[in-house]
Amino acid sequence: MINGYINHGDMGMAREIFDEMPIRNNASLTAMIFGYTECGDVVSARKIFDRMEKKDLYTWNAMIACYAQNGCPREAIQSFNRMRKLDSSVEPDEMTFSSVI
């Protein structure tokens, strides 16, 4: 449901649904990061990202892409380096590298 609102550019409704969710998983959190990326709201995307307990490759890619797509290349590279340093279980993939480049 969140993705539907995001795909139609309605981050307000996506956020309402998200805020009412009793349990949030990485899929819903990552969807919100992508939504904020599309809106150019890097600060809100980062707030969602920072609240995540367990980050996976998709969430790292979402945040790195958010920075890259919104004119924050330094932050994209810093996030990539942070991912490599803090989470040895996450291996970068093609999307990770294309966002950093």
C-alpha positions as CSV (number, residue, x, y, z in Angstrom):
1,M,0.0,0.0,0.0
2,I,2.8,2.4,0.8
3,N,4.4,1.7,-2.5
4,G,1.2,2.6,-4.3
5,Y,1.1,6.0,-2.7
6,I,4.8,6.5,-3.3
7,N,4.4,5.5,-7.0
8,H,1.7,8.1,-7.4
9,G,3.8,10.8,-5.7
10,D,1.7,11.0,-2.5
11,M,4.3,10.9,0.2
12,G,1.8,12.5,2.6
13,M,-0.5,9.4,2.5
14,A,2.4,7.0,2.3
15,R,3.7,8.6,5.6
16,E,0.3,8.4,7.2
17,I,0.0,4.7,6.4
18,F,3.6,4.2,7.5
19,D,3.1,6.0,10.8
20,E,0.0,3.8,11.6
21,M,1.9,0.6,11.0
22,P,2.3,-1.2,14.4
23,I,5.3,-3.2,13.0
24,R,7.6,-1.9,10.4
25,N,10.0,-4.1,8.4
26,N,12.9,-3.4,6.2
27,A,10.6,-3.5,3.1
28,S,8.4,-0.7,4.4
29,L,11.3,1.3,5.7
30,T,13.2,1.0,2.4
31,A,10.1,2.0,0.5
32,M,9.9,5.2,2.5
33,I,13.6,5.9,1.8
34,F,13.0,5.5,-1.9
35,G,9.9,7.7,-1.7
36,Y,11.8,10.5,0.0
37,T,14.5,10.1,-2.5
38,E,12.1,10.8,-5.3
39,C,10.8,13.9,-3.4
40,G,14.3,15.1,-2.8
41,D,13.9,14.9,0.9
42,V,17.3,13.6,2.0
43,V,16.8,14.6,5.6
44,S,13.6,12.5,6.0
45,A,15.2,9.5,4.2
46,R,18.2,9.7,6.6
47,K,15.9,9.8,9.6
48,I,14.2,6.6,8.5
49,F,17.5,5.0,7.7
50,D,19.1,5.9,11.1
51,R,16.1,4.4,13.0
52,M,16.6,1.0,11.4
53,E,18.1,-1.6,13.7
54,K,19.3,-4.0,11.0
55,K,20.3,-2.6,7.7
56,D,20.5,-4.9,4.7
57,L,21.9,-4.4,1.2
58,Y,18.7,-2.9,-0.1
59,T,18.5,-0.3,2.7
60,W,22.1,0.6,2.3
61,N,21.6,0.9,-1.5
62,A,18.5,3.0,-1.0
63,M,20.3,5.5,1.2
64,I,23.4,5.7,-1.0
65,A,21.2,6.2,-4.0
66,C,19.3,8.9,-2.2
67,Y,22.4,10.9,-1.7
68,A,23.7,10.3,-5.2
69,Q,20.4,11.2,-6.8
70,N,20.0,14.4,-4.8
71,G,23.3,16.0,-5.3
72,C,25.2,14.7,-2.3
73,P,28.0,12.7,-3.7
74,R,30.3,13.1,-0.7
75,E,27.6,11.6,1.6
76,A,27.0,8.8,-0.9
77,I,30.7,7.8,-0.7
78,Q,30.7,8.2,3.1
79,S,27.7,5.9,3.4
80,F,29.4,3.4,1.1
81,N,32.5,3.5,3.3
82,R,30.4,3.3,6.5
83,M,28.5,0.2,5.1
84,R,31.8,-1.5,4.3
85,K,33.2,-0.7,7.8
86,L,30.2,-1.4,10.0
87,D,28.5,-4.3,8.3
88,S,30.8,-7.0,7.1
89,S,27.8,-9.2,6.2
90,V,26.7,-6.8,3.5
91,E,28.5,-7.1,0.1
92,P,28.0,-4.2,-2.4
93,D,26.4,-5.1,-5.7
94,E,26.0,-3.5,-9.1
95,M,23.5,-1.0,-7.8
96,T,25.8,0.0,-4.9
97,F,28.7,0.7,-7.2
98,S,26.6,2.5,-9.9
99,S,25.2,4.8,-7.2
100,V,28.7,5.6,-5.8
101,I,30.1,6.2,-9.3
